[in-house]
Amino acid sequence: MKFYAINGSPRKNKNTAQLLDKSLEGIKSVIPDAEVERINLYDLDFKGCKSCFSCKRIGGKNYGKCAINDDLAEVLEKLSLCDGVILGSPIYFGDVTGELRSFIERFAFPYLTYSSDDNIAPKRMPTACIYTMNCPEEIFDMMNYQITLNTLEGALEAVFKKPITMCSFDTYQFNDYSKFKSDMFDEAKKLEVRETQFPKDLKEAYELGQKLSKLE
């Protein structure tokens, strides 16, 4: 069995990446011989959907798959028959990163058709989403971020399974806040959240991976 974590953050070792890695550990705890891999989107040279519709051309060689030949092509081939995918992203201006949005366009759209046969994905694989953000949970709620994220999650559910989701709030962004224009934050409080809450978030990500691995 194969599971992939898609890192939509430009950082390879920070909050989002750590949570994704922990979710893969959760999968391995349930399925020890599972193959797991984290893919960092910012390492790849790709763009979003170009609206060529090759993936929908009747009888075409690319029917049901993206025709663009770039760094994402090999990744999409890997994912086409995998057993589960976990998407992770920091929240920028109330949404996931542009890289992750572009990835989802290329990942999900080829499996949708403009007909009653509206889903031609090889399998309705389990999915999950992990979101990290600098704001506390009350700001997330006040700004209605979940409404935007529902659109992304709905797209995944239309093609695959309804995603399991989790949020990591009030994340620690800098190793030294004094080096950045960030005086609206209380560094001591941010560090306290990092030391007390983030370990709980890592545990939740681990449990998310366990749950994903048990879905059929």
Residue frames as a rotation matrix with the C-alpha (Angstrom) as fourth column:
MET 1
0.576 0.818 0.000 0.00
0.818 -0.576 0.000 0.00
0.000 0.000 -1.000 0.00
LYS 2
-0.542 -0.775 0.325 1.18
0.795 -0.598 -0.100 3.51
0.272 0.204 0.941 -0.80
PHE 3
0.625 0.678 -0.386 0.33
0.768 -0.623 0.149 6.80
-0.140 -0.390 -0.910 0.88
TYR 4
-0.321 -0.722 0.613 1.53
0.786 -0.564 -0.254 10.29
0.529 0.400 0.748 0.04
ALA 5
0.326 0.311 -0.893 1.70
0.717 -0.697 0.019 13.57
-0.616 -0.646 -0.450 1.93
ILE 6
0.135 -0.197 0.971 1.66
0.838 -0.501 -0.218 16.67
0.529 0.843 0.098 -0.28
ASN 7
-0.100 -0.279 -0.955 3.44
0.817 -0.570 0.081 19.62
-0.567 -0.773 0.285 1.32
GLY 8
0.445 0.371 0.815 2.01
0.798 -0.577 -0.173 22.89
0.407 0.728 -0.553 0.02
SER 9
0.899 -0.211 -0.383 4.34
0.095 -0.761 0.641 24.96
-0.427 -0.613 -0.664 2.19
PRO 10
0.702 -0.710 -0.044 7.59
-0.326 -0.267 -0.907 26.51
0.633 0.651 -0.419 0.94
ARG 11
-0.034 -0.703 0.711 9.22
-0.997 -0.027 -0.075 25.29
0.072 -0.711 -0.700 4.15
LYS 12
0.072 -0.025 -0.997 10.42
-0.412 0.910 -0.053 21.70
0.908 0.415 0.055 4.26
ASN 13
-0.501 -0.400 -0.767 11.01
0.460 0.627 -0.628 21.30
0.733 -0.668 -0.130 7.98
LYS 14
-0.893 0.171 0.415 8.59
-0.401 -0.720 -0.566 23.61
0.202 -0.672 0.712 9.76
ASN 15
-0.494 0.716 0.494 5.04
-0.640 0.086 -0.764 23.34
-0.589 -0.693 0.415 11.07
THR 16
0.471 0.766 -0.438 3.19
-0.859 0.285 -0.425 21.95
-0.201 0.576 0.792 8.07
ALA 17
0.044 -0.551 -0.834 5.96
-0.630 0.632 -0.451 19.54
0.776 0.545 -0.319 7.12
GLN 18
-0.863 -0.394 0.316 6.28
-0.479 0.442 -0.758 18.26
0.159 -0.806 -0.570 10.68
LEU 19
-0.163 0.893 0.420 2.55
-0.701 0.195 -0.686 17.59
-0.695 -0.406 0.594 10.92
LEU 20
0.551 0.326 -0.769 2.54
-0.813 0.418 -0.405 15.80
0.189 0.848 0.495 7.57
ASP 21
-0.388 -0.778 -0.495 5.46
-0.542 0.627 -0.560 13.62
0.746 0.051 -0.664 8.62
LYS 22
-0.792 0.148 0.592 3.69
-0.526 0.327 -0.785 12.76
-0.310 -0.933 -0.182 11.85
SER 23
0.297 0.953 -0.060 0.57
-0.827 0.225 -0.515 11.76
-0.478 0.202 0.855 9.91
LEU 24
0.306 -0.276 -0.911 2.69
-0.675 0.612 -0.412 9.39
0.671 0.742 0.001 7.82
GLU 25
-0.814 -0.562 0.148 4.06
-0.473 0.492 -0.731 7.91
0.338 -0.665 -0.667 11.04
GLY 26
-0.293 0.805 0.515 0.46
-0.733 0.157 -0.662 7.31
-0.614 -0.571 0.544 12.08
ILE 27
0.573 0.460 -0.678 -0.17
-0.808 0.457 -0.372 5.39
0.139 0.761 0.633 8.88
LYS 28
-0.179 -0.759 -0.625 2.94
-0.510 0.615 -0.601 3.27
0.841 0.211 -0.497 9.45
SER 29
-0.738 -0.069 0.672 1.82
-0.665 0.249 -0.704 2.46
-0.118 -0.966 -0.230 12.98
VAL 30
0.241 0.909 0.340 -1.28
-0.659 0.411 -0.630 0.77
-0.712 -0.072 0.698 11.54
ILE 31
0.997 0.023 0.079 0.23
0.047 0.628 -0.777 -0.61
-0.067 0.778 0.624 8.31
PRO 32
0.464 -0.883 -0.073 3.94
-0.086 -0.127 0.988 -1.22
-0.881 -0.453 -0.134 9.04
ASP 33
-0.318 -0.635 0.704 4.77
0.637 0.407 0.655 -2.31
-0.702 0.656 0.276 5.49
ALA 34
0.767 0.621 0.159 3.04
0.558 -0.525 -0.643 0.65
-0.316 0.582 -0.749 3.85
GLU 35
-0.368 -0.819 0.440 5.15
0.923 -0.379 0.065 2.83
0.114 0.430 0.896 1.55
VAL 36
0.685 0.573 -0.450 4.91
0.638 -0.770 -0.009 6.48
-0.352 -0.281 -0.893 2.55
GLU 37
-0.400 -0.806 0.437 6.41
0.912 -0.398 0.101 9.59
0.093 0.439 0.894 0.97
ARG 38
0.359 0.424 -0.831 6.22
0.437 -0.863 -0.252 13.34
-0.825 -0.273 -0.495 1.49
ILE 39
-0.081 -0.306 0.949 6.29
0.983 -0.183 0.025 15.41
0.166 0.934 0.315 -1.70
ASN 40
-0.185 -0.089 -0.979 7.29
0.476 -0.879 -0.010 19.09
-0.860 -0.468 0.205 -1.46
LEU 41
0.623 0.558 0.548 5.45
0.729 -0.160 -0.665 21.07
-0.284 0.814 -0.507 -4.12
TYR 42
0.864 -0.291 -0.411 7.88
-0.305 -0.952 0.032 23.99
-0.401 0.098 -0.911 -3.95
ASP 43
-0.177 -0.930 0.321 10.61
-0.139 0.347 0.927 21.67
-0.974 0.119 -0.191 -5.24
LEU 44
-0.195 0.214 0.957 8.68
0.808 0.588 0.033 21.17
-0.556 0.780 -0.288 -8.46
ASP 45
-0.847 -0.059 -0.529 8.36
-0.245 -0.839 0.486 23.34
-0.472 0.541 0.696 -11.57
PHE 46
-0.618 0.713 0.331 4.69
0.781 0.506 0.368 23.28
0.095 0.485 -0.869 -12.52
LYS 47
-0.880 0.468 0.085 1.62
-0.469 -0.883 0.004 25.44
0.077 -0.037 0.996 -13.06
GLY 48
-0.373 0.835 0.404 -2.11
-0.281 0.314 -0.907 24.93
-0.884 -0.452 0.117 -12.63
CYS 49
0.054 0.527 0.848 -4.64
0.698 0.588 -0.409 23.70
-0.714 0.614 -0.336 -15.18
LYS 50
-0.839 -0.395 -0.375 -4.22
-0.011 -0.676 0.737 25.24
-0.544 0.622 0.563 -18.66
SER 51
0.075 0.989 -0.126 -7.81
-0.322 -0.095 -0.942 24.48
-0.944 0.112 0.312 -19.70
CYS 52
-0.695 -0.370 -0.616 -6.69
-0.698 0.143 0.702 22.43
-0.172 0.918 -0.358 -22.73
PHE 53
0.285 0.915 0.284 -9.40
-0.856 0.376 -0.355 19.82
-0.432 -0.142 0.891 -21.99
SER 54
-0.315 -0.463 -0.828 -7.21
-0.756 0.650 -0.076 16.98
0.573 0.602 -0.555 -23.26
CYS 55
-0.950 -0.070 0.305 -8.30
-0.274 0.657 -0.702 15.08
-0.151 -0.750 -0.644 -20.16
LYS 56
-0.193 0.968 0.162 -11.88
-0.202 0.122 -0.972 15.12
-0.960 -0.220 0.172 -21.49
ARG 57
-0.226 0.063 -0.972 -11.36
-0.963 -0.163 0.213 14.47
-0.145 0.985 0.097 -25.20
ILE 58
0.636 0.570 0.520 -13.34
-0.489 0.819 -0.301 11.38
-0.598 -0.063 0.799 -26.19
GLY 59
0.939 -0.278 0.203 -10.95
0.344 0.759 -0.552 8.70
0.000 0.588 0.809 -27.40
GLY 60
0.629 -0.734 0.256 -7.95
-0.526 -0.644 -0.555 10.90
0.573 0.214 -0.791 -26.67
LYS 61
0.092 -0.690 -0.718 -4.74
0.315 0.704 -0.637 9.41
0.945 -0.168 0.282 -25.34
ASN 62
-0.882 -0.449 0.144 -4.93
0.042 -0.379 -0.925 11.64
0.470 -0.809 0.353 -22.26
TYR 63
0.084 0.986 0.147 -8.59
-0.300 -0.116 0.947 11.00
0.950 -0.123 0.285 -21.42
GLY 64
0.868 0.379 -0.320 -8.93
0.183 0.355 0.917 11.01
0.462 -0.854 0.239 -17.63
LYS 65
0.352 -0.783 -0.512 -5.43
0.854 0.046 0.518 12.32
-0.382 -0.620 0.685 -16.95
CYS 66
0.686 -0.145 -0.713 -3.56
-0.138 -0.988 0.068 15.58
-0.714 0.052 -0.698 -17.18
ALA 67
0.842 -0.304 0.446 -1.72
0.533 0.344 -0.773 16.04
0.081 0.888 0.452 -20.47
ILE 68
0.799 -0.557 0.227 0.81
-0.527 -0.830 -0.180 18.62
0.289 0.024 -0.957 -19.25
ASN 69
0.649 -0.657 -0.383 4.33
0.603 0.751 -0.267 17.20
0.463 -0.058 0.885 -19.24
ASP 70
0.233 -0.586 0.776 6.18
-0.518 -0.750 -0.411 18.94
0.823 -0.306 -0.478 -16.41
ASP 71
-0.743 -0.656 0.132 7.54
-0.444 0.336 -0.831 18.11
0.501 -0.676 -0.541 -12.96
LEU 72
-0.336 0.690 0.641 4.06
-0.844 0.082 -0.530 17.32
-0.419 -0.719 0.555 -11.65
ALA 73
0.213 0.479 -0.852 3.35
-0.859 0.507 0.071 14.63
0.466 0.717 0.519 -14.27
GLU 74
-0.468 -0.473 -0.746 5.32
-0.094 0.866 -0.490 11.92
0.879 -0.160 -0.450 -12.46
VAL 75
-0.945 0.162 0.283 3.71
-0.299 -0.085 -0.950 12.86
-0.130 -0.983 0.129 -9.14
LEU 76
-0.080 0.990 -0.118 0.21
-0.967 -0.105 -0.231 12.59
-0.241 0.096 0.966 -10.60
GLU 77
0.077 0.034 -0.996 1.06
-0.559 0.829 -0.015 9.17
0.825 0.559 0.083 -12.01
LYS 78
-0.863 -0.434 -0.258 2.18
-0.007 0.521 -0.853 8.02
0.505 -0.735 -0.453 -8.57
LEU 79
-0.798 0.554 0.239 -1.01
-0.460 -0.302 -0.835 9.30
-0.390 -0.776 0.495 -6.98
SER 80
-0.366 0.735 -0.571 -3.39
-0.841 0.002 0.542 7.83
0.399 0.678 0.617 -9.55
LEU 81
0.305 0.469 -0.829 -3.55
-0.137 0.883 0.449 4.44
0.942 -0.023 0.334 -7.84
CYS 82
-0.773 -0.626 0.103 -2.28
-0.173 0.051 -0.984 5.15
0.610 -0.778 -0.148 -4.35
ASP 83
-0.285 0.641 -0.713 -4.20
0.741 0.619 0.261 4.25
0.608 -0.454 -0.651 -1.18
GLY 84
0.619 0.542 -0.568 -4.47
0.775 -0.539 0.331 7.69
-0.127 -0.645 -0.754 0.41
VAL 85
-0.227 -0.637 0.737 -3.31
0.646 -0.665 -0.376 11.31
0.729 0.390 0.562 0.11
ILE 86
0.380 0.251 -0.890 -2.80
0.853 -0.467 0.232 13.91
-0.358 -0.848 -0.391 2.83
LEU 87
0.165 -0.260 0.951 -2.61
0.608 -0.733 -0.306 17.55
0.776 0.629 0.037 1.74
GLY 88
0.243 -0.138 -0.960 -0.94
0.901 -0.334 0.276 20.12
-0.359 -0.932 0.044 3.96
SER 89
-0.085 -0.265 0.960 -0.71
0.659 -0.738 -0.146 23.88
0.747 0.621 0.237 3.66
PRO 90
-0.743 -0.048 -0.668 -0.25
0.520 -0.670 -0.530 27.06
-0.422 -0.741 0.523 5.65
ILE 91
0.363 0.909 0.206 -3.11
0.908 -0.295 -0.298 29.51
-0.210 0.295 -0.932 5.28
TYR 92
-0.819 -0.567 -0.092 -2.27
0.501 -0.784 0.367 32.60
-0.280 0.254 0.926 3.22
PHE 93
-0.834 0.531 -0.149 -4.97
-0.551 -0.806 0.217 35.31
-0.005 0.263 0.965 3.04
GLY 94
-0.095 0.895 0.436 -7.61
-0.823 0.175 -0.540 32.87
-0.559 -0.410 0.720 4.22
ASP 95
0.876 0.381 -0.297 -6.79
-0.483 0.681 -0.551 30.04
-0.008 0.625 0.780 1.80
VAL 96
0.607 -0.691 0.392 -4.19
0.474 0.711 0.519 27.39
-0.638 -0.129 0.759 1.03
THR 97
-0.248 -0.807 -0.536 -1.07
-0.119 -0.524 0.844 28.35
-0.961 0.273 0.034 -0.90
GLY 98
0.331 0.317 -0.889 -1.17
-0.863 -0.279 -0.421 28.96
-0.381 0.906 0.181 -4.63
GLU 99
-0.631 -0.649 -0.425 1.00
-0.758 0.632 0.161 25.90
0.164 0.423 -0.891 -5.20
LEU 100
-0.834 0.358 0.420 -1.49
0.085 0.835 -0.544 23.63
-0.546 -0.418 -0.726 -3.49
ARG 101
0.198 0.924 -0.327 -4.42
-0.319 -0.254 -0.913 25.17
-0.927 0.285 0.244 -5.37
SER 102
0.073 -0.245 -0.967 -2.59
-0.996 -0.061 -0.060 24.60
-0.044 0.968 -0.249 -8.66
PHE 103
-0.906 -0.421 0.055 -1.82
-0.423 0.906 -0.032 21.03
-0.036 -0.052 -0.998 -7.62
ILE 104
-0.456 0.803 0.384 -5.49
0.065 0.460 -0.885 20.32
-0.888 -0.378 -0.262 -6.85
GLU 105
0.311 0.528 -0.790 -6.55
-0.752 -0.372 -0.544 21.65
-0.581 0.764 0.281 -10.26
ARG 106
-0.204 -0.516 -0.832 -4.20
-0.920 0.391 -0.017 19.19
0.335 0.762 -0.555 -11.94
PHE 107
-0.948 -0.205 0.245 -4.92
-0.301 0.833 -0.465 16.34
-0.108 -0.514 -0.851 -9.50
ALA 108
-0.502 0.829 0.246 -8.72
0.141 0.359 -0.922 16.37
-0.853 -0.428 -0.297 -9.37
PHE 109
-0.019 0.613 -0.790 -10.06
-0.699 -0.573 -0.428 18.03
-0.715 0.544 0.440 -12.53
PRO 110
-0.637 -0.236 -0.734 -9.03
-0.749 0.413 0.518 15.28
0.181 0.879 -0.440 -15.02
TYR 111
-0.965 0.256 -0.050 -11.25
0.260 0.928 -0.267 12.83
-0.022 -0.271 -0.962 -13.13
LEU 112
-0.242 0.918 -0.315 -14.40
0.098 -0.300 -0.949 14.94
-0.965 -0.260 -0.017 -13.54
THR 113
-0.823 0.038 0.567 -16.44
0.568 0.090 0.818 14.83
-0.020 0.995 -0.096 -16.74
TYR 114
-0.753 0.605 -0.259 -19.20
-0.575 -0.796 -0.188 17.04
-0.320 0.007 0.947 -18.10
SER 115
-0.351 0.655 -0.670 -21.72
-0.438 0.517 0.735 14.21
0.828 0.551 0.105 -18.19
SER 116
0.684 0.665 0.299 -23.78
-0.604 0.287 0.744 11.94
0.409 -0.690 0.598 -15.96
ASP 117
0.691 -0.597 -0.407 -20.66
0.655 0.756 0.003 9.79
0.306 -0.269 0.913 -15.63
ASP 118
0.844 -0.175 0.507 -19.10
-0.168 -0.984 -0.059 12.57
0.509 -0.035 -0.860 -13.61
ASN 119
0.428 -0.730 0.533 -16.23
-0.825 -0.074 0.561 10.79
-0.370 -0.680 -0.633 -11.89
ILE 120
0.873 -0.171 -0.457 -13.71
-0.172 0.769 -0.615 8.57
0.457 0.615 0.642 -13.64
ALA 121
0.135 -0.835 0.533 -11.06
-0.989 -0.142 0.028 8.43
0.052 -0.532 -0.845 -10.91
PRO 122
-0.323 -0.332 -0.886 -9.35
-0.393 0.899 -0.193 5.01
0.861 0.286 -0.421 -10.83
LYS 123
-0.237 0.288 -0.928 -10.32
0.791 0.612 -0.011 4.74
0.565 -0.736 -0.373 -7.16
ARG 124
0.547 0.470 0.693 -12.10
-0.076 -0.796 0.600 6.85
0.834 -0.381 -0.400 -4.55
MET 125
-0.211 -0.795 -0.569 -9.09
0.596 0.357 -0.719 7.04
0.775 -0.491 0.399 -2.28
PRO 126
0.585 0.320 -0.745 -9.15
0.806 -0.329 0.492 8.40
-0.088 -0.889 -0.450 1.28
THR 127
-0.038 -0.574 0.818 -7.96
0.445 -0.743 -0.500 12.00
0.895 0.345 0.284 1.62
ALA 128
0.415 0.124 -0.902 -7.07
0.888 -0.271 0.371 14.38
-0.199 -0.955 -0.222 4.45
CYS 129
0.327 -0.296 0.897 -6.21
0.316 -0.861 -0.399 18.06
0.891 0.414 -0.187 4.83
ILE 130
0.204 -0.356 -0.912 -3.90
0.960 -0.111 0.258 19.63
-0.193 -0.928 0.319 7.42
TYR 131
0.504 0.038 0.863 -3.96
0.377 -0.909 -0.181 23.40
0.777 0.416 -0.473 7.74
THR 132
-0.123 -0.563 -0.817 -1.51
0.983 -0.184 -0.021 25.54
-0.139 -0.806 0.576 9.69
MET 133
0.321 0.285 0.903 -1.96
0.507 -0.857 0.090 29.22
0.800 0.429 -0.420 10.44
ASN 134
-0.721 -0.677 0.146 -0.55
0.326 -0.518 -0.791 32.09
0.611 -0.523 0.594 12.43
CYS 135
-0.360 0.652 0.668 -3.97
-0.662 -0.683 0.309 33.23
0.658 -0.331 0.677 13.69
PRO 136
-0.886 0.149 0.439 -5.73
-0.302 0.533 -0.791 31.80
-0.351 -0.833 -0.427 16.76
GLU 137
-0.753 0.604 0.260 -8.90
0.656 0.718 0.234 29.76
-0.045 0.346 -0.937 16.38
GLU 138
0.023 0.826 -0.563 -11.22
0.591 -0.466 -0.659 32.65
-0.807 -0.317 -0.499 17.26
ILE 139
-0.262 -0.170 -0.950 -9.89
-0.552 -0.781 0.291 34.69
-0.792 0.601 0.111 14.31
PHE 140
-0.997 -0.076 0.036 -10.29
-0.025 0.674 0.738 31.66
-0.080 0.735 -0.674 12.03
ASP 141
-0.393 0.920 0.009 -13.94
0.880 0.378 -0.286 31.49
-0.266 -0.105 -0.958 13.06
MET 142
0.079 0.431 -0.899 -14.54
0.238 -0.884 -0.403 35.25
-0.968 -0.182 -0.172 12.91
MET 143
-0.406 -0.351 -0.844 -13.08
-0.668 -0.516 0.536 35.53
-0.624 0.781 -0.025 9.40
ASN 144
0.612 0.766 0.197 -15.06
-0.467 0.552 -0.691 32.51
-0.638 0.331 0.696 8.20
TYR 145
-0.357 -0.845 -0.399 -11.97
-0.883 0.166 0.439 30.80
-0.305 0.509 -0.805 6.80
GLN 146
-0.583 0.112 0.804 -13.76
0.011 0.991 -0.131 27.46
-0.812 -0.067 -0.579 6.85
ILE 147
0.559 0.816 -0.145 -16.17
-0.104 -0.104 -0.989 28.67
-0.823 0.568 0.027 4.17
THR 148
0.358 -0.529 -0.769 -13.26
-0.932 -0.259 -0.255 29.05
-0.064 0.808 -0.586 1.75
LEU 149
-0.676 -0.696 0.243 -11.75
-0.694 0.712 0.110 25.74
-0.250 -0.094 -0.964 2.77
ASN 150
-0.009 0.764 0.645 -15.10
-0.140 0.638 -0.757 24.02
-0.990 -0.098 0.101 2.25
THR 151
0.696 0.231 -0.680 -14.72
-0.663 -0.155 -0.732 24.71
-0.275 0.960 0.046 -1.47
LEU 152
-0.256 -0.888 -0.383 -11.40
-0.928 0.337 -0.161 22.88
0.272 0.314 -0.910 -1.59
GLU 153
-0.741 -0.019 0.671 -12.68
-0.399 0.816 -0.418 20.02
-0.540 -0.577 -0.613 0.54
GLY 154
0.336 0.937 0.096 -15.80
-0.355 0.220 -0.909 19.76
-0.872 0.271 0.407 -1.60
ALA 155
0.412 -0.276 -0.868 -13.68
-0.903 0.008 -0.431 19.40
0.126 0.961 -0.246 -4.73
LEU 156
-0.704 -0.709 0.035 -11.78
-0.700 0.685 -0.202 16.54
0.120 -0.166 -0.979 -3.13
GLU 157
-0.474 0.602 0.643 -14.99
-0.250 0.608 -0.754 14.87
-0.844 -0.518 -0.137 -1.96
ALA 158
0.471 0.688 -0.552 -16.49
-0.714 -0.070 -0.696 15.10
-0.518 0.722 0.458 -5.46
VAL 159
0.275 -0.475 -0.836 -13.67
-0.786 0.389 -0.480 12.94
0.554 0.789 -0.266 -6.81
PHE 160
-0.611 -0.582 -0.536 -12.33
-0.104 0.730 -0.675 10.96
0.785 -0.357 -0.507 -3.87
LYS 161
0.009 0.598 -0.802 -13.53
0.879 0.378 0.292 10.46
0.477 -0.707 -0.522 -0.29
LYS 162
0.818 0.329 0.472 -14.60
0.059 -0.864 0.500 13.26
0.572 -0.381 -0.726 2.03
PRO 163
-0.118 -0.993 0.014 -11.34
0.071 -0.023 -0.997 14.52
0.990 -0.117 0.073 3.58
ILE 164
0.528 0.033 -0.849 -10.47
0.845 0.081 0.528 14.19
0.086 -0.996 0.015 7.23
THR 165
0.305 -0.393 0.868 -9.30
0.199 -0.865 -0.461 17.62
0.931 0.313 -0.186 8.39
MET 166
0.432 -0.173 -0.885 -7.36
0.889 -0.083 0.450 19.28
-0.152 -0.981 0.118 11.18
CYS 167
0.654 -0.224 0.722 -6.10
0.091 -0.925 -0.369 22.79
0.751 0.307 -0.585 11.94
SER 168
0.014 -0.696 -0.718 -3.02
0.999 0.038 -0.017 23.92
0.039 -0.717 0.696 13.81
PHE 169
0.766 0.444 0.465 -3.65
0.434 -0.891 0.135 27.44
0.474 0.098 -0.875 15.11
ASP 170
0.936 -0.303 0.176 -1.44
-0.349 -0.762 0.546 30.26
-0.031 -0.573 -0.819 16.39
THR 171
0.763 -0.646 -0.006 1.73
0.628 0.743 -0.231 28.71
0.154 0.172 0.973 15.01
TYR 172
0.470 -0.743 -0.476 5.26
0.113 -0.485 0.867 29.82
-0.876 -0.461 -0.144 15.82
GLN 173
0.989 0.086 0.123 6.65
0.133 -0.126 -0.983 31.48
-0.069 0.988 -0.136 12.69
PHE 174
0.503 -0.845 0.184 10.17
-0.386 -0.410 -0.826 32.67
0.773 0.345 -0.532 13.51
ASN 175
0.245 -0.528 -0.813 13.04
0.773 0.613 -0.166 31.36
0.586 -0.588 0.558 15.59
ASP 176
-0.580 -0.425 -0.695 13.75
0.745 -0.621 -0.242 34.93
-0.329 -0.658 0.677 16.68
TYR 177
0.404 0.876 0.264 10.85
0.914 -0.375 -0.152 37.39
-0.034 0.302 -0.953 16.48
SER 178
0.410 -0.281 -0.868 13.16
0.251 -0.880 0.403 40.34
-0.877 -0.383 -0.291 17.19
LYS 179
-0.667 -0.734 0.126 14.63
0.273 -0.084 0.958 40.03
-0.693 0.674 0.256 13.70
PHE 180
-0.633 0.526 0.569 11.29
0.694 0.060 0.717 40.69
0.343 0.849 -0.403 12.01
LYS 181
-0.822 0.467 0.327 8.70
-0.502 -0.865 -0.025 43.46
0.271 -0.184 0.945 12.02
SER 182
-0.292 0.676 -0.676 6.24
0.242 0.737 0.632 41.54
0.925 0.021 -0.379 14.18
ASP 183
-0.963 -0.217 0.158 5.52
-0.077 -0.341 -0.937 43.64
0.257 -0.915 0.311 17.26
MET 184
-0.083 0.986 0.145 1.79
-0.864 -0.144 0.482 42.85
0.496 -0.085 0.864 17.10
PHE 185
0.510 0.212 -0.834 2.72
0.047 0.961 0.273 39.44
0.859 -0.178 0.480 18.52
ASP 186
0.546 -0.353 0.760 3.77
-0.831 -0.114 0.544 38.57
-0.105 -0.929 -0.356 22.04
GLU 187
-0.045 -0.642 -0.765 6.77
-0.682 0.580 -0.447 36.32
0.730 0.501 -0.464 21.40
ALA 188
-0.830 -0.280 0.483 6.60
-0.557 0.475 -0.681 34.79
-0.038 -0.834 -0.550 24.87
LYS 189
0.023 0.931 0.365 2.97
-0.635 0.295 -0.714 33.86
-0.773 -0.215 0.597 24.34
LYS 190
0.555 0.127 -0.822 3.69
-0.802 0.343 -0.489 32.46
0.220 0.931 0.292 20.88
LEU 191
-0.479 -0.813 -0.330 6.46
-0.622 0.580 -0.526 30.34
0.619 -0.047 -0.784 22.35
GLU 192
-0.638 0.322 0.700 4.17
-0.585 0.389 -0.712 29.10
-0.501 -0.864 -0.060 25.09
VAL 193
0.510 0.847 -0.150 1.62
-0.714 0.320 -0.623 27.99
-0.480 0.425 0.767 22.50
ARG 194
0.233 -0.526 -0.818 4.40
-0.771 0.412 -0.485 26.30
0.592 0.744 -0.310 20.56
GLU 195
-0.743 -0.668 0.047 5.56
-0.535 0.550 -0.641 24.37
0.402 -0.501 -0.766 23.60
THR 196
-0.660 0.540 0.523 2.14
-0.375 0.367 -0.852 23.45
-0.651 -0.758 -0.039 24.97
GLN 197
0.355 0.927 -0.119 -0.21
-0.534 0.097 -0.840 23.18
-0.767 0.362 0.530 21.96
PHE 198
0.160 -0.279 -0.947 1.96
-0.976 0.100 -0.194 22.08
0.149 0.955 -0.256 19.05
PRO 199
-0.887 -0.439 0.142 2.80
-0.458 0.877 -0.148 18.71
-0.060 -0.196 -0.979 20.66
LYS 200
-0.272 0.880 0.389 -0.96
-0.052 0.390 -0.919 18.13
-0.961 -0.270 -0.060 20.87
ASP 201
0.480 0.402 -0.780 -1.27
-0.750 -0.272 -0.602 19.05
-0.454 0.874 0.171 17.21
LEU 202
-0.451 -0.719 -0.529 1.43
-0.869 0.490 0.075 16.53
0.205 0.494 -0.845 16.33
LYS 203
-0.834 0.221 0.505 -0.49
-0.090 0.848 -0.522 13.88
-0.544 -0.481 -0.688 18.22
GLU 204
0.210 0.969 -0.130 -3.66
-0.266 -0.071 -0.961 14.82
-0.941 0.236 0.242 16.36
ALA 205
0.210 -0.218 -0.953 -1.82
-0.976 -0.100 -0.193 14.54
-0.053 0.971 -0.234 13.02
TYR 206
-0.848 -0.528 0.051 -0.54
-0.530 0.847 -0.039 11.10
-0.022 -0.060 -0.998 14.05
GLU 207
-0.506 0.749 0.429 -4.10
0.099 0.544 -0.833 10.03
-0.857 -0.379 -0.349 14.86
LEU 208
0.350 0.576 -0.739 -5.32
-0.682 -0.384 -0.622 11.51
-0.642 0.722 0.258 11.57
GLY 209
-0.346 -0.581 -0.737 -2.87
-0.917 0.377 0.134 9.25
0.200 0.721 -0.663 9.74
GLN 210
-0.928 0.046 0.369 -4.09
-0.116 0.907 -0.405 6.26
-0.354 -0.419 -0.836 11.71
LYS 211
-0.036 0.999 0.011 -7.70
-0.106 0.007 -0.994 7.06
-0.994 -0.037 0.106 10.86
LEU 212
0.227 0.075 -0.971 -6.92
-0.926 -0.292 -0.239 7.58
-0.301 0.953 0.004 7.18
SER 213
-0.699 -0.633 -0.331 -5.15
-0.705 0.686 0.177 4.22
0.115 0.358 -0.927 6.96
LYS 214
-0.804 0.434 0.406 -8.28
0.121 0.788 -0.604 2.43
-0.582 -0.437 -0.686 8.19
LEU 215
0.080 0.851 -0.518 -10.64
-0.586 -0.381 -0.715 3.93
-0.806 0.361 0.469 5.60
GLU 216
-0.448 -0.159 0.880 -11.66
0.468 0.797 0.383 1.77
-0.762 0.583 -0.282 2.66
